[in-house]
Every structure is written in C-alpha cells, then in structure tokens.
Amino acid sequence: MPLRFRLPPPKWRPGIRPATRPWQLLALASLVLVSAPLVRLTLNAFYRPVLFREAPAIGSTPVDSPQLASPTEGLRPDPIDFSTEELRALNRRFGVHGPQPKLAQLFTEGLDSLQPLRSHTLDSIEALRPVILAESRRQNINPMLVAAVLFDELQHAKPGENTPLAVQSGLFNTHGPAQLSLGEMVKQGLLSPDATEAELDQARLELLDPERNVALLVGAFARLSKDLGLPRNRPLMASTSHRDAKGLATLAYLHNGKLDYPGRILRYMQDPELHALIYGGRNREVSPLI
C-alpha cells in the first residue's frame, strides 16, 4: 500500500485578512514622511541644473532644410563647466580643490531647505546691505555675487566659530561672515607677511567686524578680477554675457576652491528673495496670529 503524505491543516482561514495594528500603520506613515525629503535631496544632489542656457531663435533653422537642428544648437556653454586646461591653470596660479563629497553636498542642501535658518541668514545680510552696495559700487563688483557668497557662508557657518574666544584659540583659519583668512589681508597689502603675534591677533579681530569683513570680500573679488584680466570698469552681469557669467563662476570658485561651489553661488544670485533684498525691499510675511 503506497504511503500518502498529508499537509498539515492551515492555521488561517481563507478570505480573512489578519488585523492591522494601529502602531504598524503609524510606523509606516512615519517611514514615508521621513524618507520623502531624503529621496528628494538625494536626487537633487546628483542633478545639477544647467544655467544660462538659451533656446535657438525662432526661424533660425530654414524650413526647407533636410536635416533637423541639433538639440544643443544655439545653446551657450555652461559657465560652471571648467575645462582641464582651465583647471590646470587655476590650480597653478591660485591652488584649488576637488568637488565637495556627495554626502557633504547632501547635508548642504538639507540646511538650505530649513526655512528658519534661511530667514535668519537673510536678516543678517539685510543688516549688511548698505556696505555691500557701497563697496560693490566703489570697486565695480556685482553686489549679487557678494550677497550670494555671504548667504552661503552664513548659512553653513559652524556654531561659535565667529566669537573672539574661538578666533584667538587658533582652531579656525577663516573668520567673519565671508570666512576670510589673514592671507587675504596680506594679499591686499593690509597686513605685513612678517606681522608680530600681537598684530595677527588684532587682524583676526578685525576680520570679525562684519562691515570690515564685507569690504575685504569685495576687495578680494577686485584683486582676483584684475589678476584674471576681467573687466574692471563695470560689474560683471551673468544675464547679459556668457563671458561675464564665466568670470563670476571663476571668482566664486577661487573664493571657496570647490568645483561644486560656483553652481551654488550662481543659483543664489538668481534667488528672488535675495535679489529683492539687495535691489529692492524685502517683503516680510506677517504671522496670521497677529
């Protein structure tokens, strides 16, 4: 007689779904809420928008042309793309670094999405608006470049680094709203290369003065513009000239030394709220509770 195997009876009844506990639903909802911003920031970190591109003019391609126009025909080169020769020349003359790690870029974009931090940064720049405009006008520097660099540096400043105690400790090499070093003061002829320790301490405290720091930042851009052979009789305007856009990207690159920095600065220069703060009046949102 052949052996027959019988499967054990099922422990569940067909057609009846196990009950879902409330805490499981809550955990699932929390996971979705937490993961959504992370996915968005990850995609943004690997996606770089192309700036200052323009479409070919209507009618530029003949109707009876047997070939289709190239998708990139008539487009300007991206000002934040540096060739190998350009990077080699900048590295030889000024010294530069590689791009910021992806994780650090992700952290940077995460900070930029915090509205309270953004509002605090804009308040700080608004207080510096008079000196930004005055020094930029005096040195023929685009004030939006200055404001964009200040926005980035203030937005990502380390807590407590711009205090006299931290400066005197020697833990930080750059100071003030624009994160400038003593070396910049030496290059502008404002500090002797053989300065005494007392003079160095005084210079560090001078860098902590916000208005003085902004003036030094504008002076740094003027110095670099002269070294690069950029126009000095007018401010550079990225919206009207590709060469100007390339010059602005190069100035931003030399300030920070990271390849991803120029793209971020050019984006900040186009920020509507920052633009209105410098050239117009900033509209403050009134709380509905008032």
Backbone as CSV, one residue per row, in Angstrom:
resi,resn,N_x,N_y,N_z,CA_x,CA_y,CA_z,C_x,C_y,C_z
1,MET,0.858,-1.193,0.000,0.000,0.000,0.000,0.895,1.243,0.000
2,PRO,0.722,2.142,-1.029,1.620,3.316,-1.093,1.386,4.270,0.068
3,LEU,2.502,4.916,0.472,2.409,5.895,1.555,1.844,7.195,1.034
4,ARG,1.005,7.807,1.784,0.424,9.096,1.422,0.764,10.137,2.492
5,PHE,1.214,11.279,1.983,1.565,12.362,2.905,0.460,13.406,2.885
6,ARG,0.069,13.818,3.996,-0.952,14.861,4.112,-0.336,16.134,4.694
7,LEU,-0.667,17.242,4.009,-0.192,18.534,4.523,-0.942,18.897,5.788
8,PRO,-0.258,19.535,6.716,-0.967,19.957,7.950,-2.038,20.968,7.607
9,PRO,-3.086,20.979,8.318,-4.185,21.926,8.055,-3.696,23.355,8.245
10,PRO,-4.175,24.269,7.416,-3.740,25.682,7.562,-4.204,26.272,8.872
11,LYS,-3.353,27.176,9.379,-3.680,27.832,10.643,-4.445,29.125,10.442
12,TRP,-4.788,29.408,9.193,-5.555,30.611,8.954,-6.751,30.262,8.103
13,ARG,-7.732,31.073,8.175,-8.949,30.819,7.423,-8.950,31.645,6.154
14,PRO,-9.207,31.014,4.978,-9.206,31.758,3.707,-10.235,32.868,3.733
15,GLY,-9.814,34.001,3.098,-10.750,35.122,2.973,-10.760,36.062,4.149
16,ILE,-9.996,35.758,5.189,-9.956,36.608,6.385,-8.548,37.176,6.508
17,ARG,-8.386,38.513,6.402,-7.086,39.178,6.476,-6.728,39.446,7.933
18,PRO,-5.511,39.167,8.318,-5.108,39.458,9.708,-5.315,40.924,10.038
19,ALA,-5.680,41.201,11.244,-5.935,42.583,11.669,-4.626,43.369,11.693
20,THR,-4.704,44.615,11.206,-3.542,45.504,11.215,-3.558,46.346,12.483
21,ARG,-2.449,46.268,13.198,-2.387,47.005,14.450,-2.181,48.493,14.183
22,PRO,-2.708,49.363,15.016,-2.540,50.819,14.801,-1.094,51.262,14.813
23,TRP,-0.280,50.645,15.660,1.110,51.078,15.712,1.865,50.750,14.437
24,GLN,1.429,49.689,13.705,2.054,49.376,12.428,1.734,50.445,11.388
25,LEU,0.496,50.908,11.369,0.119,51.978,10.459,0.894,53.261,10.763
26,LEU,1.056,53.556,12.057,1.781,54.752,12.459,3.252,54.664,12.047
27,ALA,3.853,53.486,12.194,5.249,53.310,11.807,5.430,53.459,10.304
28,LEU,4.480,52.909,9.529,4.553,53.023,8.081,4.425,54.473,7.629
29,ALA,3.500,55.220,8.240,3.326,56.629,7.885,4.563,57.435,8.236
30,SER,5.174,57.156,9.377,6.386,57.876,9.775,7.530,57.603,8.813
31,LEU,7.636,56.340,8.355,8.693,55.993,7.414,8.545,56.746,6.108
32,VAL,7.314,56.876,5.630,7.071,57.597,4.379,7.415,59.065,4.531
33,LEU,7.012,59.690,5.661,7.275,61.104,5.870,8.761,61.400,5.977
34,VAL,9.510,60.483,6.614,10.946,60.711,6.800,11.722,60.460,5.518
35,SER,11.312,59.457,4.756,12.082,59.080,3.568,11.855,60.008,2.386
36,ALA,10.686,60.659,2.316,10.392,61.502,1.150,11.384,62.647,0.982
37,PRO,11.674,63.465,2.040,12.682,64.537,1.848,14.068,64.006,1.529
38,LEU,14.420,62.834,2.111,15.744,62.276,1.846,15.882,61.866,0.390
39,VAL,14.822,61.267,-0.166,14.856,60.889,-1.576,14.986,62.128,-2.452
40,ARG,14.233,63.190,-2.107,14.284,64.415,-2.899,15.674,65.037,-2.848
41,LEU,16.288,65.095,-1.658,17.619,65.683,-1.534,18.660,64.848,-2.257
42,THR,18.492,63.499,-2.242,19.433,62.627,-2.939,19.392,62.874,-4.430
43,LEU,18.175,62.998,-4.962,18.042,63.285,-6.392,18.629,64.646,-6.740
44,ASN,18.408,65.639,-5.873,18.949,66.976,-6.136,20.466,66.985,-6.088
45,ALA,21.034,66.151,-5.228,22.492,66.126,-5.103,23.155,65.592,-6.362
46,PHE,22.476,64.704,-7.086,23.045,64.132,-8.295,22.536,64.815,-9.547
47,TYR,21.661,65.825,-9.380,21.146,66.547,-10.534,21.608,67.974,-10.451
48,ARG,22.270,68.447,-11.433,22.757,69.822,-11.462,22.057,70.546,-12.590
49,PRO,21.257,71.548,-12.288,20.570,72.274,-13.349,21.560,73.040,-14.209
50,VAL,21.247,73.161,-15.469,22.077,73.901,-16.406,21.630,75.348,-16.416
51,LEU,22.582,76.261,-16.160,22.261,77.668,-16.016,22.606,78.420,-17.285
52,PHE,21.873,79.495,-17.504,22.169,80.441,-18.556,22.162,79.789,-19.940
53,ARG,21.264,78.803,-20.145,21.078,78.243,-21.470,19.961,79.005,-22.161
54,GLU,20.063,79.183,-23.463,19.017,79.851,-24.196,18.688,79.045,-25.441
55,ALA,17.410,79.013,-25.824,16.978,78.250,-26.985,17.318,79.013,-28.253
56,PRO,17.503,78.300,-29.406,17.768,78.992,-30.663,16.590,79.854,-31.050
57,ALA,16.877,80.957,-31.735,15.814,81.881,-32.105,14.865,81.236,-33.100
58,ILE,13.608,81.641,-33.007,12.605,81.113,-33.918,12.949,81.550,-35.329
59,GLY,12.920,80.564,-36.245,13.242,80.873,-37.627,14.715,80.770,-37.948
60,SER,15.552,80.373,-36.953,16.982,80.266,-37.223,17.300,79.060,-38.093
61,THR,16.420,78.035,-38.095,16.612,76.863,-38.928,15.728,76.977,-40.154
62,PRO,16.269,76.911,-41.374,15.441,77.027,-42.570,14.387,75.940,-42.627
63,VAL,13.217,76.290,-43.167,12.112,75.350,-43.224,12.411,74.212,-44.178
64,ASP,13.096,74.554,-45.293,13.350,73.534,-46.304,14.639,72.766,-46.045
65,SER,15.219,72.925,-44.849,16.448,72.214,-44.535,16.157,70.734,-44.398
66,PRO,16.940,69.863,-45.052,16.676,68.432,-44.970,17.095,67.828,-43.653
67,GLN,17.875,68.538,-42.840,18.356,67.996,-41.576,17.694,68.713,-40.420
68,LEU,17.460,67.953,-39.343,16.890,68.542,-38.140,17.977,69.266,-37.378
69,ALA,17.579,70.339,-36.707,18.548,71.083,-35.905,18.979,70.252,-34.715
70,SER,20.236,70.387,-34.329,20.752,69.670,-33.165,20.094,70.179,-31.902
71,PRO,19.797,69.285,-30.924,19.146,69.736,-29.684,19.958,70.773,-28.927
72,THR,21.281,70.780,-29.102,22.127,71.731,-28.370,22.552,72.906,-29.229
73,GLU,22.015,72.988,-30.461,22.427,74.073,-31.334,21.925,75.407,-30.796
74,GLY,22.794,76.406,-30.757,22.403,77.731,-30.300,22.457,77.898,-28.796
75,LEU,22.894,76.865,-28.057,22.946,76.960,-26.601,24.312,77.480,-26.165
76,ARG,24.305,78.268,-25.114,25.565,78.748,-24.563,26.235,77.638,-23.757
77,PRO,27.554,77.599,-23.725,28.226,76.655,-22.828,27.889,76.981,-21.377
78,ASP,27.887,75.960,-20.563,27.578,76.146,-19.154,28.747,76.860,-18.477
79,PRO,28.520,78.013,-17.834,29.642,78.760,-17.250,30.325,78.042,-16.099
80,ILE,29.661,77.055,-15.506,30.286,76.369,-14.373,31.056,75.133,-14.806
81,ASP,31.135,74.885,-16.120,31.951,73.787,-16.633,33.347,74.312,-16.948
82,PHE,34.344,73.787,-16.246,35.724,74.201,-16.449,36.471,73.097,-17.198
83,SER,37.185,73.490,-18.228,37.967,72.513,-18.982,39.187,72.077,-18.178
84,THR,39.819,71.017,-18.660,41.026,70.522,-17.988,42.128,71.578,-17.993
85,GLU,42.244,72.290,-19.113,43.266,73.335,-19.207,42.982,74.475,-18.231
86,GLU,41.706,74.856,-18.109,41.346,75.927,-17.184,41.632,75.525,-15.741
87,LEU,41.269,74.297,-15.385,41.514,73.833,-14.016,43.005,73.757,-13.720
88,ARG,43.770,73.332,-14.709,45.223,73.241,-14.507,45.828,74.630,-14.312
89,ALA,45.346,75.593,-15.098,45.879,76.958,-14.974,45.480,77.577,-13.636
90,LEU,44.221,77.379,-13.223,43.782,77.928,-11.942,44.520,77.273,-10.785
91,ASN,44.770,75.981,-10.907,45.482,75.282,-9.840,46.920,75.772,-9.746
92,ARG,47.522,76.040,-10.900,48.911,76.510,-10.912,49.025,77.918,-10.325
93,ARG,48.041,78.770,-10.613,48.126,80.175,-10.190,47.554,80.415,-8.797
94,PHE,46.479,79.716,-8.459,45.779,80.045,-7.215,45.677,78.870,-6.249
95,GLY,45.718,77.631,-6.745,45.520,76.475,-5.892,44.039,76.207,-5.683
96,VAL,43.564,75.044,-6.083,42.147,74.704,-5.985,42.018,73.285,-5.458
97,HIS,40.761,72.880,-5.228,40.489,71.560,-4.674,39.511,70.831,-5.584
98,GLY,39.220,69.587,-5.227,38.237,68.818,-5.965,36.835,69.173,-5.522
99,PRO,35.835,68.498,-6.088,34.445,68.779,-5.700,34.160,68.331,-4.279
100,GLN,33.158,68.939,-3.694,32.729,68.562,-2.351,32.140,67.156,-2.393
101,PRO,32.416,66.298,-1.397,31.830,64.949,-1.403,30.312,65.000,-1.481
102,LYS,29.725,63.949,-2.090,28.277,63.911,-2.278,27.535,64.003,-0.952
103,LEU,28.054,63.343,0.095,27.382,63.392,1.384,27.379,64.812,1.934
104,ALA,28.494,65.524,1.764,28.554,66.915,2.222,27.618,67.796,1.406
105,GLN,27.509,67.524,0.087,26.562,68.282,-0.732,25.137,68.034,-0.280
106,LEU,24.846,66.792,0.084,23.505,66.446,0.569,23.196,67.186,1.861
107,PHE,24.184,67.262,2.763,23.999,67.984,4.021,23.800,69.470,3.765
108,THR,24.552,70.023,2.799,24.417,71.439,2.463,23.027,71.755,1.959
109,GLU,22.499,70.918,1.058,21.161,71.157,0.528,20.099,70.965,1.606
110,GLY,20.372,70.079,2.551,19.429,69.915,3.656,19.340,71.163,4.510
111,LEU,20.487,71.820,4.757,20.477,73.071,5.510,19.743,74.172,4.754
112,ASP,19.909,74.178,3.423,19.259,75.216,2.621,17.742,75.106,2.660
113,SER,17.225,73.913,2.960,15.775,73.731,2.982,15.144,74.120,4.311
114,LEU,15.948,74.498,5.301,15.418,74.890,6.611,15.007,76.365,6.568
115,GLN,13.721,76.632,6.597,13.225,77.992,6.455,13.646,78.909,7.601
116,PRO,13.608,78.467,8.878,14.070,79.373,9.951,15.523,79.795,9.786
117,LEU,16.384,78.874,9.379,17.792,79.219,9.161,17.930,80.180,7.993
118,ARG,17.164,79.969,6.937,17.200,80.859,5.779,16.762,82.273,6.171
119,SER,15.713,82.386,6.958,15.226,83.702,7.381,16.267,84.426,8.223
120,HIS,16.916,83.685,9.111,17.965,84.287,9.949,19.137,84.771,9.084
121,THR,19.503,83.985,8.068,20.594,84.376,7.178,20.237,85.629,6.400
122,LEU,19.016,85.700,5.898,18.586,86.877,5.151,18.554,88.116,6.042
123,ASP,18.178,87.942,7.299,18.208,89.079,8.238,19.631,89.604,8.407
124,SER,20.594,88.688,8.492,21.994,89.099,8.656,22.492,89.852,7.420
125,ILE,22.100,89.373,6.234,22.528,90.049,5.005,21.836,91.399,4.864
126,GLU,20.596,91.481,5.287,19.872,92.755,5.211,20.570,93.821,6.042
127,ALA,21.111,93.428,7.184,21.844,94.383,8.017,23.126,94.853,7.332
128,LEU,23.682,94.019,6.446,24.924,94.363,5.750,24.661,94.980,4.378
129,ARG,23.408,95.160,3.998,23.062,95.658,2.665,23.736,96.996,2.332
130,PRO,23.762,97.990,3.237,24.402,99.267,2.877,25.873,99.132,2.507
131,VAL,26.628,98.354,3.280,28.054,98.220,2.995,28.263,97.354,1.752
132,ILE,27.397,96.382,1.507,27.502,95.570,0.289,27.356,96.457,-0.941
133,LEU,26.330,97.309,-0.948,26.098,98.178,-2.100,27.198,99.223,-2.248
134,ALA,27.614,99.818,-1.135,28.621,100.885,-1.208,29.972,100.350,-1.703
135,GLU,30.443,99.260,-1.125,31.743,98.718,-1.517,31.700,98.123,-2.921
136,SER,30.587,97.487,-3.282,30.467,96.924,-4.628,30.469,98.021,-5.681
137,ARG,29.784,99.126,-5.390,29.766,100.254,-6.327,31.161,100.878,-6.451
138,ARG,31.864,100.963,-5.356,33.196,101.577,-5.373,34.204,100.735,-6.149
139,GLN,34.059,99.404,-6.074,35.034,98.509,-6.712,34.525,97.907,-8.029
140,ASN,33.307,98.313,-8.470,32.708,97.765,-9.698,32.590,96.243,-9.630
141,ILE,32.044,95.753,-8.528,31.795,94.332,-8.321,30.286,94.114,-8.249
142,ASN,29.811,93.044,-8.851,28.380,92.735,-8.818,27.954,92.478,-7.365
143,PRO,27.040,93.287,-6.818,26.648,93.090,-5.415,25.936,91.766,-5.177
144,MET,25.318,91.182,-6.219,24.667,89.898,-6.036,25.684,88.784,-5.824
145,LEU,26.873,88.910,-6.422,27.931,87.939,-6.151,28.340,88.006,-4.686
146,VAL,28.497,89.219,-4.176,28.870,89.404,-2.766,27.781,88.854,-1.855
147,ALA,26.523,89.179,-2.162,25.404,88.711,-1.331,25.281,87.196,-1.379
148,ALA,25.503,86.597,-2.551,25.382,85.144,-2.683,26.457,84.422,-1.876
149,VAL,27.685,84.935,-1.921,28.762,84.322,-1.138,28.482,84.469,0.357
150,LEU,28.031,85.648,0.769,27.699,85.844,2.180,26.566,84.918,2.604
151,PHE,25.572,84.759,1.732,24.454,83.868,2.058,24.957,82.446,2.281
152,ASP,25.822,81.971,1.404,26.328,80.606,1.548,27.166,80.443,2.812
153,GLU,28.057,81.390,3.051,28.944,81.264,4.213,28.171,81.384,5.528
154,LEU,27.217,82.317,5.595,26.431,82.473,6.813,25.489,81.287,7.020
155,GLN,24.964,80.762,5.925,24.020,79.646,6.015,24.692,78.392,6.550
156,HIS,25.960,78.217,6.245,26.655,76.988,6.615,27.776,77.238,7.626
157,ALA,27.670,78.333,8.368,28.689,78.638,9.385,28.599,77.662,10.547
158,LYS,29.751,77.374,11.139,29.797,76.489,12.304,29.434,77.284,13.549
159,PRO,28.665,76.704,14.450,28.267,77.438,15.660,29.471,77.864,16.488
160,GLY,29.518,79.135,16.845,30.544,79.644,17.740,31.873,79.953,17.101
161,GLU,32.020,79.759,15.768,33.339,79.967,15.161,33.698,81.441,15.030
162,ASN,32.695,82.321,15.044,32.963,83.745,14.875,32.895,84.504,16.193
163,THR,33.350,83.876,17.233,33.456,84.540,18.531,34.931,84.850,18.814
164,PRO,35.213,85.917,19.549,36.622,86.254,19.843,37.395,85.110,20.483
165,LEU,36.747,84.358,21.371,37.443,83.249,22.030,37.854,82.185,21.016
166,ALA,36.950,81.853,20.077,37.272,80.848,19.067,38.359,81.342,18.124
167,VAL,38.318,82.623,17.796,39.321,83.184,16.892,40.699,83.166,17.537
168,GLN,40.772,83.570,18.795,42.065,83.617,19.483,42.618,82.213,19.762
169,SER,41.752,81.206,19.759,42.213,79.846,20.022,43.041,79.279,18.877
170,GLY,42.866,79.831,17.670,43.613,79.344,16.521,43.048,78.081,15.908
171,LEU,41.836,77.690,16.298,41.229,76.474,15.754,40.707,76.669,14.337
172,PHE,40.430,77.919,13.959,39.853,78.198,12.639,40.803,79.090,11.845
173,ASN,40.882,78.809,10.549,41.752,79.589,9.672,41.031,80.739,8.992
174,THR,39.719,80.672,8.913,38.927,81.727,8.273,37.931,82.281,9.273
175,HIS,37.606,83.573,9.103,36.788,84.248,10.110,35.796,85.195,9.449
176,GLY,34.786,85.562,10.213,33.834,86.573,9.780,32.761,86.046,8.858
177,PRO,31.823,86.917,8.463,30.695,86.492,7.614,31.133,85.873,6.293
178,ALA,32.206,86.375,5.683,32.663,85.854,4.392,33.714,84.768,4.536
179,GLN,34.081,84.406,5.769,35.090,83.370,6.016,36.395,83.669,5.272
180,LEU,37.007,84.795,5.653,38.274,85.215,5.058,39.428,84.900,6.005
181,SER,40.597,84.737,5.428,41.774,84.403,6.222,42.710,85.605,6.321
182,LEU,43.705,85.470,7.188,44.722,86.514,7.299,45.511,86.654,6.007
183,GLY,45.594,85.568,5.244,46.309,85.623,3.981,45.704,86.608,3.000
184,GLU,44.381,86.769,3.041,43.745,87.734,2.151,44.133,89.154,2.529
185,MET,44.259,89.433,3.808,44.701,90.756,4.234,46.130,91.018,3.772
186,VAL,46.970,89.977,3.793,48.342,90.124,3.312,48.342,90.423,1.813
187,LYS,47.517,89.711,1.046,47.468,89.903,-0.405,46.955,91.291,-0.775
188,GLN,46.087,91.862,0.062,45.587,93.200,-0.212,46.484,94.285,0.371
189,GLY,47.621,93.892,0.955,48.570,94.861,1.485,48.135,95.484,2.794
190,LEU,47.225,94.830,3.509,46.713,95.357,4.763,47.381,94.734,5.989
191,LEU,48.247,93.755,5.763,48.937,93.083,6.856,50.300,92.648,6.355
192,SER,51.305,92.897,7.159,52.662,92.536,6.770,52.849,91.018,6.834
193,PRO,53.575,90.441,5.880,53.855,88.999,5.967,54.654,88.627,7.201
194,ASP,55.381,89.611,7.753,56.189,89.367,8.953,55.533,89.994,10.188
195,ALA,54.212,89.977,10.223,53.483,90.600,11.334,53.787,89.893,12.643
196,THR,53.795,90.685,13.712,54.020,90.115,15.039,52.766,89.386,15.507
197,GLU,52.886,88.652,16.574,51.745,87.915,17.106,50.640,88.855,17.554
198,ALA,51.026,89.998,18.106,50.022,90.980,18.522,49.286,91.541,17.312
199,GLU,50.019,91.791,16.226,49.383,92.288,15.010,48.458,91.241,14.395
200,LEU,48.841,89.981,14.474,47.988,88.907,13.957,46.702,88.803,14.764
201,ASP,46.817,88.926,16.071,45.616,88.875,16.914,44.680,90.038,16.594
202,GLN,45.249,91.202,16.396,44.436,92.363,16.047,43.775,92.188,14.689
203,ALA,44.503,91.586,13.737,43.943,91.362,12.401,42.806,90.340,12.454
204,ARG,42.933,89.333,13.287,41.852,88.349,13.424,40.597,88.995,13.969
205,LEU,40.757,89.857,14.963,39.596,90.555,15.499,38.995,91.500,14.468
206,GLU,39.839,92.063,13.602,39.343,92.946,12.541,38.476,92.162,11.551
207,LEU,38.849,90.905,11.309,38.059,90.070,10.403,36.681,89.750,10.974
208,LEU,36.549,89.830,12.289,35.251,89.554,12.903,34.264,90.702,12.736
209,ASP,34.763,91.896,12.429,33.870,93.020,12.216,33.111,92.794,10.903
210,PRO,31.775,92.683,10.931,31.026,92.319,9.721,31.244,93.277,8.558
211,GLU,31.185,94.589,8.818,31.333,95.541,7.720,32.746,95.512,7.152
212,ARG,33.733,95.396,8.016,35.113,95.314,7.547,35.320,94.028,6.742
213,ASN,34.702,92.957,7.184,34.822,91.673,6.509,34.224,91.732,5.104
214,VAL,33.075,92.398,4.977,32.440,92.535,3.659,33.318,93.365,2.731
215,ALA,33.894,94.445,3.245,34.784,95.276,2.434,35.989,94.476,1.946
216,LEU,36.516,93.599,2.795,37.642,92.755,2.388,37.221,91.740,1.335
217,LEU,35.986,91.228,1.432,35.494,90.283,0.428,35.389,90.960,-0.941
218,VAL,34.840,92.165,-0.969,34.752,92.905,-2.233,36.149,93.196,-2.765
219,GLY,37.066,93.556,-1.863,38.440,93.792,-2.279,39.094,92.545,-2.849
220,ALA,38.758,91.379,-2.296,39.305,90.121,-2.809,38.813,89.867,-4.228
221,PHE,37.529,90.118,-4.480,36.993,89.931,-5.831,37.615,90.926,-6.812
222,ALA,37.855,92.147,-6.362,38.506,93.137,-7.224,39.941,92.719,-7.541
223,ARG,40.646,92.201,-6.550,42.029,91.748,-6.767,42.071,90.585,-7.746
224,LEU,41.185,89.598,-7.554,41.152,88.434,-8.437,40.721,88.824,-9.852
225,SER,39.783,89.763,-9.953,39.341,90.214,-11.277,40.500,90.821,-12.053
226,LYS,41.323,91.598,-11.374,42.494,92.197,-12.025,43.484,91.126,-12.458
227,ASP,43.705,90.126,-11.588,44.642,89.055,-11.916,44.153,88.216,-13.091
228,LEU,42.836,88.058,-13.216,42.260,87.238,-14.281,42.035,88.012,-15.574
229,GLY,42.245,89.316,-15.538,42.017,90.122,-16.723,40.549,90.377,-17.012
230,LEU,39.704,90.347,-15.999,38.282,90.606,-16.172,38.040,92.113,-16.228
231,PRO,36.936,92.538,-16.839,36.644,93.981,-16.910,36.578,94.600,-15.517
232,ARG,37.229,95.772,-15.373,37.244,96.447,-14.079,36.485,97.774,-14.117
233,ASN,35.974,98.142,-15.295,35.259,99.414,-15.409,33.746,99.256,-15.251
234,ARG,33.287,98.037,-14.977,31.854,97.781,-14.806,31.674,96.471,-14.057
235,PRO,30.510,96.271,-13.422,30.242,94.975,-12.780,29.977,93.893,-13.827
236,LEU,30.327,92.671,-13.513,30.029,91.537,-14.380,28.547,91.182,-14.252
237,MET,27.893,90.956,-15.397,26.468,90.637,-15.427,26.275,89.293,-16.114
238,ALA,25.894,88.285,-15.340,25.763,86.932,-15.888,24.609,86.810,-16.869
239,SER,23.585,87.638,-16.717,22.392,87.506,-17.547,22.578,88.074,-18.950
240,THR,23.600,88.876,-19.162,23.779,89.526,-20.456,25.013,89.058,-21.214
241,SER,25.909,88.356,-20.563,27.151,87.967,-21.220,27.629,86.629,-20.671
242,HIS,27.904,85.700,-21.596,28.442,84.410,-21.149,29.834,84.576,-20.544
243,ARG,30.626,85.495,-21.120,31.963,85.719,-20.569,31.863,86.253,-19.139
244,ASP,30.901,87.126,-18.906,30.706,87.629,-17.545,30.275,86.505,-16.607
245,ALA,29.377,85.647,-17.096,28.925,84.521,-16.271,30.093,83.602,-15.927
246,LYS,30.952,83.365,-16.909,32.138,82.542,-16.655,33.060,83.224,-15.652
247,GLY,33.199,84.550,-15.764,34.035,85.273,-14.810,33.488,85.198,-13.395
248,LEU,32.169,85.336,-13.243,31.554,85.232,-11.918,31.740,83.837,-11.338
249,ALA,31.577,82.813,-12.183,31.769,81.438,-11.713,33.212,81.215,-11.274
250,THR,34.165,81.806,-12.003,35.575,81.650,-11.647,35.895,82.363,-10.337
251,LEU,35.342,83.553,-10.136,35.562,84.270,-8.873,35.006,83.477,-7.693
252,ALA,33.816,82.905,-7.876,33.233,82.082,-6.809,34.092,80.857,-6.540
253,TYR,34.586,80.249,-7.611,35.436,79.061,-7.474,36.703,79.383,-6.688
254,LEU,37.327,80.512,-6.991,38.570,80.869,-6.311,38.341,81.274,-4.865
255,HIS,37.135,81.729,-4.539,36.859,82.071,-3.142,36.784,80.822,-2.279
256,ASN,36.165,79.759,-2.793,35.930,78.557,-1.994,36.866,77.416,-2.346
257,GLY,37.221,77.291,-3.637,38.133,76.234,-4.048,37.488,74.894,-4.304
258,LYS,36.144,74.825,-4.308,35.444,73.571,-4.578,34.700,73.676,-5.908
259,LEU,34.739,72.611,-6.701,34.165,72.653,-8.034,32.651,72.806,-8.037
260,ASP,31.988,72.355,-6.984,30.525,72.467,-6.947,30.075,73.829,-6.421
261,TYR,31.002,74.651,-5.936,30.649,75.930,-5.328,30.130,76.956,-6.336
262,PRO,30.737,77.106,-7.535,30.223,78.118,-8.468,28.763,77.922,-8.843
263,GLY,28.338,76.679,-9.060,26.941,76.438,-9.409,25.997,76.872,-8.315
264,ARG,26.396,76.623,-7.060,25.548,77.027,-5.935,25.472,78.546,-5.836
265,ILE,26.599,79.223,-6.047,26.616,80.686,-5.955,25.772,81.303,-7.070
266,LEU,25.877,80.792,-8.291,25.076,81.337,-9.387,23.586,81.101,-9.153
267,ARG,23.236,80.007,-8.492,21.821,79.783,-8.140,21.365,80.800,-7.104
268,TYR,22.207,81.051,-6.108,21.846,82.044,-5.092,21.704,83.430,-5.715
269,MET,22.520,83.744,-6.707,22.431,85.056,-7.348,21.092,85.253,-8.047
270,GLN,20.432,84.152,-8.409,19.130,84.233,-9.057,17.973,84.060,-8.072
271,ASP,18.283,83.918,-6.796,17.235,83.741,-5.794,16.365,84.998,-5.718
272,PRO,15.052,84.887,-5.943,14.202,86.091,-5.979,14.215,86.884,-4.680
273,GLU,14.185,86.201,-3.551,14.138,86.907,-2.274,15.452,87.620,-1.980
274,LEU,16.566,86.967,-2.287,17.865,87.599,-2.079,18.047,88.770,-3.040
275,HIS,17.570,88.605,-4.266,17.658,89.676,-5.261,16.832,90.886,-4.820
276,ALA,15.625,90.636,-4.310,14.774,91.731,-3.845,15.375,92.418,-2.624
277,LEU,16.059,91.647,-1.797,16.674,92.230,-0.598,17.762,93.233,-0.970
278,ILE,18.550,92.911,-2.007,19.662,93.783,-2.400,19.181,94.963,-3.221
279,TYR,18.305,94.724,-4.181,17.921,95.775,-5.125,16.591,96.437,-4.803
280,GLY,15.817,95.846,-3.946,14.513,96.424,-3.635,14.226,96.350,-2.158
281,GLY,12.992,96.081,-1.854,12.587,95.944,-0.464,12.155,94.523,-0.187
282,ARG,12.539,94.020,0.940,12.186,92.651,1.310,10.813,92.641,1.942
283,ASN,9.918,91.835,1.407,8.567,91.702,1.948,8.561,90.651,3.034
284,ARG,8.319,91.079,4.235,8.266,90.153,5.357,6.851,89.614,5.521
285,GLU,6.767,88.299,5.725,5.476,87.672,5.941,5.000,87.930,7.370
286,VAL,3.762,88.402,7.474,3.180,88.675,8.784,2.455,87.433,9.267
287,SER,2.702,87.051,10.483,2.058,85.869,11.030,0.545,86.060,11.060
288,PRO,-0.227,85.018,10.680,-1.681,85.147,10.733,-2.231,85.331,12.133
289,LEU,-1.396,85.053,13.147,-1.863,85.226,14.525,-1.830,86.674,14.960
290,ILE,-1.134,87.534,14.179,-1.038,88.952,14.566,-2.215,89.713,13.983
